[in-house]
Amino acid sequence: MSASLRLAIVGCGDIARWMALFSRLNRRIDLAACCDRTLPIAESFAARFRIPRAYADYGTMLQAEPLDAVYLAVPHDLHFEMVCAAIEAGRHVLVEKPIARTLAEGQEIVRRVRAADVRVGVNYQYRYDRGCYALAQAARRGDLGRLYYGRCNVPWHREAAYFEQGPWRGELARSGGGTLLTQGSHALDVLLWALGSPPRAAMGMTARPGFAQVEIETVALGTVELENGALIQVSSSMVARPEQAVTLELYGERGTALYSNWPLPHVRFRGLRVKRMRPPGWGVHALQRSLEAYRGWVMDGQPYLTPAEEALPVLAAVDALYRSSRSGKGETITSNTGA
């Protein structure tokens, strides 16, 4: 068995609680510290998950703790500075999506990663979902033949408390965007991965029903054109009532793949028989498998499905959809890499 990953959790909110629980269930992960700008929150989090040390200052923690990696579950406007600080300190990073608030920030992170001996992963955990993984692998193997188009829909619902408990989510300067960036990008990332071609243009529209006080969109619709000619239609919402299943559809010359995460994640293939592949990583939940796969990447050199550069195409597509929603016309994507 390889050595344990010495991990610190930064940002002690909802998703961090799940990751702390999954870390505790993994004997190859050692939760060494946690950090939150509000020290009592960090101390309470540390007591709950038996973490030996709690910090309010991220820089102090990076200097004081002999960490292998940090897991960042913080507001989007903190991603860039905290990832870069960890890179400078020689620490590996697993950051919640998006990699950064803007495409330019994401590209700069990738440039810094390439110049340093660190591994930065982005937690697009739907790639470790059993149904999404089987869909993507069937597409990438060529089982569906030439791929024509895909559709994804994220009809979720959020109450006012979502913004009251995290006011940054409703502030455009801090969040970088709303439902498309925060929720819809998960499904869009899977389809971009499955189709295996960079995005080259997009047309989108956004609206803000339901939450007049926020600056970000609560509904987003759009179409993304890829370099290989395939199209992706994306819709994402914070105002669907009741909240419904995430669905993905992928249409090829030999057949169709249909994914839903309800009642459990699954994919069905129409028109053909497909050998289904299981995602790498240990665990019963996609978050659990993503965390273990990241540990394996850092400690054992095993591949991780979303290293930093893999998170740029979806961020480039989202950026173009937002630009199109403002301009009212199609927008081109000139670069989605860190080159």
C-alpha positions in Angstrom: 0.0 0.0 0.0 1.3 3.5 -0.9 1.8 6.2 1.7 -1.1 8.2 3.0 -1.9 11.6 1.4 -1.5 14.3 4.0 -4.4 16.6 3.1 -5.8 19.9 4.4 -9.3 21.1 3.7 -9.8 24.8 3.0 -13.3 26.2 3.3 -15.5 24.3 5.8 -18.9 24.5 4.1 -21.3 21.9 2.7 -19.2 20.2 0.0 -16.2 20.2 2.4 -18.2 18.2 4.9 -18.8 15.4 2.3 -15.1 15.4 1.4 -14.1 15.2 5.0 -16.4 12.3 5.5 -15.1 10.5 2.5 -11.5 11.2 3.6 -12.2 9.7 6.9 -13.5 6.5 5.2 -10.3 6.3 3.2 -7.3 4.9 5.2 -4.9 6.2 2.6 -5.9 9.8 3.4 -4.7 11.6 6.5 -6.7 14.8 7.3 -3.9 16.9 8.8 -5.5 20.3 9.0 -8.4 22.5 8.0 -8.8 26.2 7.4 -11.6 28.7 7.3 -11.5 32.5 7.4 -13.8 32.2 10.5 -11.8 30.4 13.0 -14.7 29.1 15.1 -16.1 27.4 12.0 -12.7 25.8 11.3 -12.4 24.6 14.9 -15.9 23.2 14.9 -15.2 21.4 11.6 -11.9 20.0 13.1 -13.7 18.7 16.1 -16.4 17.0 14.1 -14.0 15.2 11.8 -11.1 14.6 14.2 -8.7 16.9 12.4 -5.8 17.8 14.6 -5.3 21.5 13.7 -7.5 24.3 12.6 -6.4 27.6 11.0 -8.0 30.9 10.0 -5.1 32.0 7.8 -4.3 30.0 4.7 -0.8 31.2 4.2 0.1 30.4 7.8 -1.2 26.8 7.3 0.8 26.3 4.1 4.0 27.3 6.0 3.3 25.4 9.2 2.0 22.1 8.0 4.0 19.4 6.1 1.2 18.8 3.7 1.1 16.8 0.4 -2.0 18.6 -0.9 -4.8 21.0 -0.2 -8.5 20.6 -1.1 -10.1 24.0 -1.9 -13.8 24.4 -1.4 -13.9 28.2 -1.3 -15.7 31.0 -3.2 -14.8 31.2 -6.8 -12.9 34.5 -6.5 -10.5 32.8 -4.1 -9.6 29.9 -6.4 -6.9 31.7 -8.4 -4.9 33.2 -5.5 -5.2 30.1 -3.4 -4.2 27.7 -6.1 -1.3 29.9 -7.1 -0.2 30.2 -3.4 -0.2 26.4 -3.1 1.8 26.0 -6.3 4.4 28.4 -5.0 4.6 26.5 -1.7 5.1 23.2 -3.6 1.7 21.7 -2.6 -0.6 19.7 -4.8 -4.1 21.0 -5.2 -7.6 19.6 -5.7 -9.9 22.5 -6.3 -13.7 22.5 -6.7 -15.0 23.5 -10.1 -14.6 25.8 -11.8 -10.8 25.9 -11.9 -11.1 29.7 -11.7 -13.6 32.5 -12.0 -12.5 33.4 -15.6 -10.8 31.7 -18.5 -7.8 34.0 -18.3 -7.3 33.0 -14.6 -7.6 29.3 -15.6 -5.1 29.6 -18.4 -2.6 31.3 -16.0 -3.0 28.5 -13.5 -2.3 25.9 -16.2 0.9 27.9 -17.2 2.1 27.9 -13.6 1.3 24.2 -13.2 3.4 23.4 -16.3 6.3 25.3 -14.8 6.2 23.6 -11.4 6.4 20.1 -10.1 2.9 20.0 -8.7 -0.4 18.3 -9.6 -3.5 20.4 -9.7 -6.8 18.6 -10.3 -10.3 20.1 -10.6 -13.2 18.2 -9.0 -15.5 17.7 -12.0 -16.7 14.5 -10.2 -19.3 13.6 -12.8 -16.5 12.1 -14.8 -16.3 9.5 -12.0 -20.1 8.9 -12.1 -20.8 5.4 -13.3 -23.3 6.4 -15.9 -21.4 9.4 -17.2 -18.2 7.4 -17.4 -19.8 4.6 -19.3 -21.4 7.1 -21.7 -18.1 8.9 -22.3 -16.0 5.8 -22.8 -18.5 4.3 -25.2 -18.3 7.5 -27.3 -14.5 7.8 -27.1 -14.1 4.1 -28.1 -16.2 4.7 -31.2 -19.1 2.5 -30.2 -21.6 5.1 -31.2 -19.8 5.8 -34.5 -19.5 9.3 -35.7 -20.9 11.6 -33.1 -23.5 14.2 -34.3 -24.8 16.1 -31.3 -25.4 16.0 -27.6 -27.8 17.6 -25.1 -27.6 18.1 -21.4 -30.2 19.5 -19.0 -29.7 20.5 -15.3 -33.1 21.4 -14.0 -32.2 22.2 -10.4 -33.9 24.3 -7.7 -32.4 26.7 -5.2 -34.1 28.5 -2.3 -33.3 32.0 -1.1 -31.2 30.5 1.7 -28.7 29.4 -1.0 -27.7 33.0 -1.5 -28.3 34.1 2.0 -25.8 31.6 3.4 -23.3 32.3 0.7 -23.8 35.9 -0.6 -20.8 35.6 -2.9 -22.9 33.2 -5.1 -25.1 36.0 -6.2 -22.4 38.5 -6.9 -21.0 38.4 -10.4 -17.6 39.8 -9.5 -17.0 37.0 -7.0 -18.7 34.0 -8.5 -18.0 34.6 -12.2 -21.4 33.4 -13.2 -24.5 31.5 -12.0 -26.2 28.3 -12.8 -24.3 27.6 -16.0 -20.9 27.9 -14.4 -21.8 26.4 -11.0 -24.2 23.6 -12.0 -24.5 23.2 -15.7 -20.8 23.0 -16.4 -20.7 19.5 -14.8 -22.9 18.1 -17.5 -21.3 20.2 -20.3 -17.9 18.9 -19.2 -18.9 15.3 -19.6 -20.3 15.9 -23.1 -17.2 17.8 -24.2 -15.1 14.9 -22.8 -17.2 12.3 -24.6 -17.2 14.1 -27.9 -13.4 14.6 -27.7 -13.2 17.8 -29.6 -12.4 21.4 -28.5 -15.2 24.0 -28.6 -14.9 26.6 -31.3 -18.0 28.8 -31.1 -21.1 29.3 -28.9 -24.5 31.1 -28.8 -26.3 31.5 -25.5 -29.0 33.3 -23.6 -29.4 33.9 -19.9 -32.1 35.2 -17.6 -32.7 35.9 -13.8 -36.1 34.7 -12.9 -36.9 33.9 -9.3 -34.1 35.9 -7.7 -34.3 39.6 -8.6 -31.7 40.6 -6.0 -28.9 38.5 -7.5 -26.5 39.6 -10.3 -26.0 36.1 -11.8 -28.2 34.1 -14.2 -30.6 31.6 -12.7 -31.5 30.1 -16.2 -29.0 29.6 -19.1 -29.6 28.1 -22.5 -27.1 27.7 -25.3 -25.5 25.8 -28.1 -21.8 25.0 -28.4 -20.2 24.1 -31.7 -17.1 21.9 -31.6 -14.1 21.7 -33.9 -15.2 18.3 -35.3 -18.6 19.8 -36.3 -20.6 18.3 -33.5 -23.1 20.4 -31.5 -24.0 20.5 -27.8 -27.2 22.0 -26.5 -27.0 22.9 -22.8 -29.7 24.1 -20.4 -29.2 24.8 -16.7 -31.5 26.2 -14.0 -31.8 27.1 -10.4 -35.5 27.7 -10.6 -37.0 24.4 -11.8 -39.8 23.3 -9.5 -39.6 20.5 -8.4 -36.0 19.8 -8.9 -35.5 17.1 -11.5 -32.9 14.7 -12.8 -29.8 15.7 -14.6 -30.0 14.2 -18.1 -27.5 13.8 -20.9 -28.2 12.6 -24.4 -25.6 11.7 -27.1 -26.5 10.9 -30.6 -24.2 9.1 -33.1 -24.5 7.3 -36.4 -24.8 3.9 -34.8 -26.9 4.7 -31.8 -27.8 6.9 -28.8 -26.7 7.1 -25.2 -29.2 8.4 -22.6 -28.0 9.3 -19.1 -30.0 10.2 -15.9 -28.9 10.5 -12.3 -32.3 9.5 -11.0 -33.1 7.4 -9.1 -29.5 6.3 -9.3 -26.9 7.3 -11.9 -27.3 5.1 -15.0 -27.0 5.2 -18.8 -29.0 3.4 -21.5 -27.9 2.7 -25.0 -30.4 2.6 -27.8 -29.7 0.9 -31.2 -26.6 -1.0 -30.1 -25.1 -3.1 -27.4 -22.2 -1.6 -25.5 -19.7 -3.1 -23.1 -20.0 -0.8 -20.1 -16.8 0.3 -18.3 -16.6 1.2 -14.6 -14.9 4.4 -13.5 -11.5 4.2 -11.8 -11.2 5.0 -8.1 -12.5 3.3 -5.0 -15.9 4.2 -3.5 -19.7 4.1 -3.9 -20.1 7.8 -4.8 -18.6 9.8 -7.6 -17.1 12.3 -5.1 -15.5 9.4 -3.2 -14.0 7.9 -6.4 -12.7 11.3 -7.5 -11.0 11.9 -4.2 -9.4 8.5 -4.2 -8.3 8.9 -7.8 -6.7 12.2 -6.9 -4.9 10.6 -4.1 -3.6 7.9 -6.5 -2.5 10.6 -8.9 -0.4 12.4 -6.3 1.0 9.5 -4.4 1.2 6.8 -7.1 1.3 8.6 -10.4 -2.0 7.0 -11.6 -3.9 9.1 -14.1 -6.5 11.6 -12.9 -9.4 12.4 -15.2 -9.5 16.1 -14.6 -6.0 17.6 -14.3 -6.0 21.4 -14.6 -5.7 21.6 -18.4 -8.7 19.3 -18.8 -10.9 21.9 -17.1 -10.2 24.7 -19.6 -12.4 23.6 -22.5 -15.6 23.7 -20.5 -14.5 27.1 -19.0 -13.9 28.4 -22.5 -17.3 27.2 -23.6 -19.0 28.8 -20.6 -17.1 32.0 -21.3 -18.3 32.1 -24.9 -21.9 31.4 -23.9 -21.8 34.3 -21.4 -20.2 36.6 -24.0 -22.9 35.6 -26.5 -25.7 36.3 -23.9 -24.4 39.8 -23.6 -23.7 40.5 -27.3 -26.8 38.8 -28.7 -24.7 37.0 -31.4 -22.5 33.9 -31.8 -19.1 34.1 -30.2 -15.9 32.3 -31.3 -13.5 30.6 -29.0 -9.9 31.3 -30.1 -8.1 29.3 -27.4 -9.1 27.0 -24.5 -5.7 25.9 -23.5 -3.0 27.4 -21.2 -0.5 27.6 -24.1 
